[in-house]
Amino acid sequence: LSPAIHASLLARARDFDRALEALRIAARMDLDDLTGTTAQGLHLGTMGGTWQAIAFGFMGLRPRRGMLHIDPVLPPSWSAIEMRVQFRGSAVRVRKERSRLTIWADKHISVVVGGTPFTAGPGTLAFLRRGARWEPIS
């Protein structure tokens, strides 16, 4: 489970080279039979850890006090990352591109972006990065 957890923590620290290497190891654990044990069964913990590395590490998703906090980081070698999750009964899609963040929800949910609370859904809520701040756009 260590590679997936390391990938998450290294992504949050913006150490992208090491984060991506750890993510690659976690994602390929069974495909490449890295431990020589795949014939005995899949490593479901590593699969879950890989999902967590993407959701919590790279996407920066955190449920807190009834709100979905979103703080994505994008490695320079990636052009975008997108993830779909369920939050408080709403289907939510979060997409991070270089200077744009888009949140789509099918029901009203509370989100926090850049420390500022917003209501997302139903429909799309988009932000542009201006310096260190995310600003909502129409």
C-alpha positions as CSV (number, residue, x, y, z in Angstrom):
1,L,0.0,0.0,0.0
2,S,3.0,2.3,0.5
3,P,3.4,3.5,-3.2
4,A,-0.2,4.7,-3.4
5,I,0.0,6.6,0.0
6,H,3.4,8.0,-1.0
7,A,1.9,9.2,-4.3
8,S,-0.9,11.0,-2.5
9,L,1.5,12.7,-0.1
10,L,4.1,13.6,-2.7
11,A,1.4,15.1,-5.0
12,R,0.2,17.3,-2.1
13,A,3.8,18.4,-1.6
14,R,4.1,19.1,-5.3
15,D,7.0,16.7,-5.7
16,F,5.5,15.5,-9.0
17,D,8.4,13.4,-10.3
18,R,8.3,11.1,-7.2
19,A,4.5,11.3,-6.9
20,L,4.1,10.0,-10.5
21,E,6.7,7.3,-10.0
22,A,4.9,6.1,-6.9
23,L,1.5,6.3,-8.7
24,R,2.9,4.2,-11.6
25,I,4.1,1.5,-9.2
26,A,0.7,1.4,-7.4
27,A,-1.2,1.3,-10.7
28,R,0.9,-1.4,-12.2
29,M,1.2,-3.6,-9.1
30,D,-0.9,-6.4,-10.5
31,L,-0.5,-5.7,-14.2
32,D,3.2,-6.2,-14.0
33,D,2.9,-8.7,-11.1
34,L,5.5,-6.6,-9.2
35,T,5.3,-8.8,-6.1
36,G,5.0,-12.2,-7.8
37,T,1.7,-12.8,-6.1
38,T,-1.0,-11.8,-8.7
39,A,-1.8,-15.4,-9.4
40,Q,-3.0,-15.7,-5.8
41,G,-5.4,-12.7,-6.2
42,L,-5.5,-9.0,-6.9
43,H,-4.3,-6.4,-4.5
44,L,-7.6,-4.7,-3.8
45,G,-6.0,-2.5,-1.1
46,T,-3.5,-1.2,-3.7
47,M,-6.4,-0.5,-6.2
48,G,-8.2,1.5,-3.5
49,G,-5.0,3.3,-2.6
50,T,-4.4,4.2,-6.2
51,W,-7.9,5.7,-6.3
52,Q,-7.2,7.6,-3.1
53,A,-3.9,8.9,-4.5
54,I,-5.8,10.5,-7.4
55,A,-8.8,11.7,-5.4
56,F,-7.1,13.0,-2.3
57,G,-3.6,13.6,-3.6
58,F,-3.9,15.0,-7.1
59,M,-7.5,16.2,-7.0
60,G,-7.3,17.4,-3.4
61,L,-10.8,16.3,-2.6
62,R,-11.8,16.4,1.1
63,P,-15.2,16.2,2.7
64,R,-15.3,18.5,5.7
65,R,-18.3,19.8,7.7
66,G,-20.8,19.0,4.9
67,M,-18.7,20.7,2.2
68,L,-16.5,19.3,-0.5
69,H,-13.1,21.0,-0.4
70,I,-11.3,20.9,-3.7
71,D,-7.6,21.8,-4.1
72,P,-6.3,20.1,-7.2
73,V,-2.6,20.0,-8.3
74,L,-1.7,19.1,-11.8
75,P,1.8,17.7,-12.7
76,P,3.5,19.6,-15.5
77,S,3.4,16.6,-17.7
78,W,-0.5,16.3,-17.5
79,S,-2.8,18.6,-19.5
80,A,-5.8,17.8,-17.3
81,I,-7.3,15.5,-14.7
82,E,-11.0,14.7,-14.2
83,M,-12.7,12.6,-11.6
84,R,-16.3,11.7,-10.8
85,V,-17.5,11.1,-7.3
86,Q,-20.7,11.0,-5.3
87,F,-21.0,13.6,-2.5
88,R,-24.1,14.0,-0.3
89,G,-26.3,12.3,-2.8
90,S,-25.1,14.3,-5.8
91,A,-23.1,13.1,-8.8
92,V,-20.1,15.4,-9.0
93,R,-17.5,15.8,-11.7
94,V,-14.4,17.8,-11.1
95,R,-12.0,18.7,-13.9
96,K,-8.7,20.5,-13.5
97,E,-6.8,22.0,-16.5
98,R,-3.8,24.3,-16.3
99,S,-5.6,27.5,-15.3
100,R,-9.2,26.3,-15.2
101,L,-11.2,24.3,-12.7
102,T,-14.7,23.1,-13.6
103,I,-17.2,21.5,-11.1
104,W,-20.4,19.9,-12.3
105,A,-23.0,18.6,-9.9
106,D,-26.5,17.2,-10.5
107,K,-27.8,18.6,-7.2
108,H,-26.9,21.6,-5.0
109,I,-23.8,20.9,-2.9
110,S,-21.5,23.2,-0.9
111,V,-17.9,23.3,-2.2
112,V,-14.8,25.1,-1.0
113,V,-12.3,26.3,-3.6
114,G,-9.3,28.2,-2.6
115,G,-10.7,28.6,0.9
116,T,-13.9,30.3,-0.4
117,P,-17.3,28.5,-0.1
118,F,-19.5,28.2,-3.2
119,T,-22.7,26.4,-4.1
120,A,-22.3,24.0,-7.1
121,G,-25.1,22.5,-9.1
122,P,-27.3,21.7,-10.7
123,G,-25.0,22.4,-13.6
124,T,-21.5,23.7,-14.0
125,L,-19.4,26.0,-11.8
126,A,-16.1,27.2,-13.4
127,F,-13.1,29.0,-12.1
128,L,-10.0,30.6,-13.6
129,R,-6.7,30.8,-11.8
130,R,-5.6,34.4,-11.4
131,G,-2.2,34.4,-9.6
132,A,-2.7,32.5,-6.4
133,R,-6.5,32.8,-6.4
134,W,-9.4,30.9,-8.1
135,E,-12.0,33.3,-9.4
136,P,-15.5,32.1,-10.5
137,I,-16.4,32.7,-14.1
138,S,-19.8,32.8,-15.8
